[in-house]
Amino acid sequence: MSINTKKTSSRIGKLAAETLQDSNSSKIAKSLAASALSQRSGDKQTGAMMEEVASKVLKSDRYASETKELAASVLSQSLKSR
């Protein structure tokens, strides 16, 4: 299995932390933020379920630009072979 070596940037990490602390953030945004933060260091990568969620967020017009930014970051850290 190939390993994706991409990591969450400090800018996205900050956005993710702010999203998790914001009581007005949606459940989807918080899930994406948690996924992005978990990939800040170490060898974690996006799972298939989060890939699906991130993909749907990016295709939808319902989500805020910050949520889409988190989704793009999470999706960019998924396995290319999937």
Backbone as CSV, one residue per row, in Angstrom:
resi,resn,N_x,N_y,N_z,CA_x,CA_y,CA_z,C_x,C_y,C_z
1,MET,0.848,-1.178,0.000,0.000,0.000,0.000,0.890,1.238,0.000
2,SER,0.565,2.183,-0.866,1.345,3.418,-0.899,0.904,4.346,0.232
3,ILE,1.850,5.159,0.654,1.574,6.087,1.749,1.630,7.510,1.212
4,ASN,0.642,8.279,1.570,0.612,9.682,1.198,1.382,10.457,2.255
5,THR,2.388,11.194,1.841,3.234,11.911,2.801,2.807,13.360,3.017
6,LYS,1.704,13.776,2.401,1.238,15.152,2.580,0.763,15.373,4.008
7,LYS,0.975,16.574,4.504,0.550,16.952,5.850,-0.316,18.203,5.769
8,THR,-1.146,18.407,6.757,-1.979,19.598,6.846,-1.098,20.815,7.119
9,SER,-1.303,21.863,6.345,-0.518,23.094,6.523,-0.908,23.794,7.820
10,SER,-0.047,24.700,8.261,-0.352,25.426,9.498,-1.588,26.307,9.327
11,ARG,-1.793,26.865,8.133,-2.977,27.703,7.884,-4.260,26.876,7.999
12,ILE,-4.261,25.696,7.389,-5.440,24.830,7.469,-5.588,24.289,8.893
13,GLY,-4.477,24.019,9.549,-4.533,23.577,10.939,-5.190,24.610,11.831
14,LYS,-4.850,25.869,11.606,-5.460,26.958,12.390,-6.959,27.053,12.096
15,LEU,-7.323,26.962,10.807,-8.738,26.989,10.419,-9.477,25.815,11.055
16,ALA,-8.861,24.651,11.058,-9.487,23.461,11.639,-9.713,23.643,13.142
17,ALA,-8.709,24.177,13.834,-8.836,24.404,15.280,-9.956,25.407,15.571
18,GLU,-10.021,26.475,14.787,-11.078,27.478,14.969,-12.450,26.870,14.702
19,THR,-12.538,26.014,13.694,-13.806,25.362,13.350,-14.282,24.480,14.490
20,LEU,-13.371,23.740,15.081,-13.753,22.850,16.190,-14.213,23.627,17.417
21,GLN,-13.672,24.815,17.613,-14.044,25.626,18.772,-15.310,26.453,18.549
22,ASP,-15.734,26.581,17.315,-16.892,27.405,16.969,-18.186,26.604,17.160
23,SER,-19.010,27.024,18.075,-20.260,26.299,18.339,-21.246,26.385,17.169
24,ASN,-21.038,27.328,16.260,-21.917,27.468,15.103,-21.480,26.625,13.905
25,SER,-20.326,25.979,13.999,-19.843,25.143,12.896,-20.704,23.893,12.767
26,SER,-20.923,23.473,11.531,-21.732,22.281,11.280,-20.982,21.013,11.684
27,LYS,-21.734,19.941,11.814,-21.152,18.649,12.163,-20.170,18.207,11.069
28,ILE,-20.522,18.441,9.826,-19.653,18.077,8.695,-18.345,18.868,8.776
29,ALA,-18.444,20.176,9.021,-17.248,21.016,9.107,-16.346,20.542,10.240
30,LYS,-16.948,20.185,11.371,-16.159,19.712,12.503,-15.504,18.363,12.200
31,SER,-16.188,17.498,11.483,-15.600,16.212,11.096,-14.406,16.413,10.173
32,LEU,-14.563,17.301,9.204,-13.467,17.602,8.287,-12.295,18.249,9.029
33,ALA,-12.617,19.140,9.965,-11.582,19.804,10.755,-10.808,18.788,11.595
34,ALA,-11.514,17.860,12.203,-10.859,16.832,13.014,-9.962,15.952,12.152
35,SER,-10.439,15.619,10.974,-9.632,14.810,10.063,-8.373,15.561,9.647
36,ALA,-8.526,16.836,9.307,-7.370,17.652,8.901,-6.353,17.753,10.039
37,LEU,-6.835,17.971,11.260,-5.922,18.088,12.398,-5.214,16.761,12.703
38,SER,-5.899,15.663,12.500,-5.278,14.366,12.777,-4.146,14.084,11.797
39,GLN,-4.148,14.773,10.668,-3.116,14.589,9.650,-2.037,15.669,9.711
40,ARG,-2.048,16.428,10.771,-1.079,17.520,10.946,0.334,16.978,11.105
41,SER,0.469,15.841,11.758,1.772,15.206,11.926,1.557,13.700,11.963
42,GLY,2.604,12.959,11.885,2.472,11.508,11.905,2.204,10.962,10.520
43,ASP,1.723,9.738,10.476,1.545,9.073,9.187,0.080,8.780,8.854
44,LYS,-0.830,9.528,9.449,-2.255,9.306,9.172,-2.622,9.868,7.805
45,GLN,-3.609,9.245,7.176,-4.114,9.739,5.901,-5.630,9.586,5.871
46,THR,-6.261,10.228,4.936,-7.716,10.255,4.848,-8.279,8.871,4.550
47,GLY,-9.291,8.487,5.312,-9.964,7.211,5.087,-11.013,7.336,3.984
48,ALA,-11.486,6.201,3.516,-12.446,6.166,2.409,-13.735,6.921,2.740
49,MET,-14.205,6.794,3.978,-15.453,7.465,4.356,-15.292,8.990,4.325
50,MET,-14.173,9.488,4.852,-13.940,10.934,4.840,-13.696,11.444,3.418
51,GLU,-13.107,10.613,2.560,-12.949,10.990,1.149,-14.317,11.260,0.528
52,GLU,-15.251,10.369,0.822,-16.606,10.499,0.284,-17.276,11.775,0.791
53,VAL,-17.156,12.043,2.087,-17.737,13.247,2.689,-17.118,14.496,2.059
54,ALA,-15.800,14.530,1.973,-15.102,15.691,1.414,-15.490,15.918,-0.032
55,SER,-15.618,14.849,-0.782,-16.005,14.957,-2.192,-17.403,15.559,-2.342
56,LYS,-18.334,15.107,-1.508,-19.706,15.630,-1.563,-19.751,17.107,-1.178
57,VAL,-18.947,17.499,-0.195,-18.893,18.908,0.223,-18.406,19.776,-0.934
58,LEU,-17.366,19.334,-1.612,-16.805,20.122,-2.708,-17.764,20.243,-3.893
59,LYS,-18.610,19.238,-4.085,-19.560,19.255,-5.204,-20.824,20.056,-4.898
60,SER,-21.050,20.355,-3.631,-22.285,21.018,-3.205,-22.119,22.535,-3.107
61,ASP,-23.223,23.230,-3.305,-23.244,24.690,-3.141,-23.693,25.089,-1.733
62,ARG,-24.022,24.115,-0.890,-24.576,24.380,0.438,-23.555,24.784,1.481
63,TYR,-22.277,24.511,1.244,-21.280,24.673,2.294,-20.469,25.951,2.159
64,ALA,-20.042,26.471,3.296,-19.235,27.699,3.341,-17.859,27.434,2.733
65,SER,-17.214,28.495,2.317,-15.894,28.372,1.691,-14.875,27.752,2.653
66,GLU,-14.992,28.044,3.944,-14.070,27.462,4.923,-14.237,25.945,5.007
67,THR,-15.483,25.477,4.940,-15.753,24.044,4.966,-15.186,23.387,3.711
68,LYS,-15.331,24.066,2.590,-14.787,23.540,1.334,-13.263,23.508,1.371
69,GLU,-12.664,24.485,2.014,-11.210,24.499,2.158,-10.728,23.299,2.963
70,LEU,-11.431,23.013,4.047,-11.095,21.841,4.863,-11.282,20.558,4.056
71,ALA,-12.369,20.495,3.295,-12.645,19.318,2.469,-11.548,19.111,1.433
72,ALA,-11.104,20.178,0.809,-10.041,20.082,-0.200,-8.744,19.581,0.425
73,SER,-8.435,20.073,1.608,-7.223,19.640,2.295,-7.298,18.155,2.645
74,VAL,-8.414,17.745,3.186,-8.602,16.343,3.563,-8.523,15.449,2.326
75,LEU,-9.169,15.861,1.262,-9.181,15.062,0.040,-7.796,14.983,-0.593
76,SER,-7.025,16.043,-0.491,-5.685,16.031,-1.078,-4.757,15.078,-0.332
77,GLN,-5.140,14.666,0.857,-4.303,13.782,1.660,-4.797,12.337,1.632
78,SER,-5.631,12.009,0.641,-6.124,10.653,0.533,-5.202,9.831,-0.369
79,LEU,-5.395,8.535,-0.353,-4.596,7.653,-1.190,-4.983,7.817,-2.650
80,LYS,-4.004,7.976,-3.507,-4.291,8.123,-4.932,-4.793,6.828,-5.544
81,SER,-4.438,5.693,-4.951,-4.832,4.404,-5.502,-6.299,4.068,-5.281
82,ARG,-6.979,4.838,-4.409,-8.390,4.567,-4.124,-9.278,5.202,-5.144
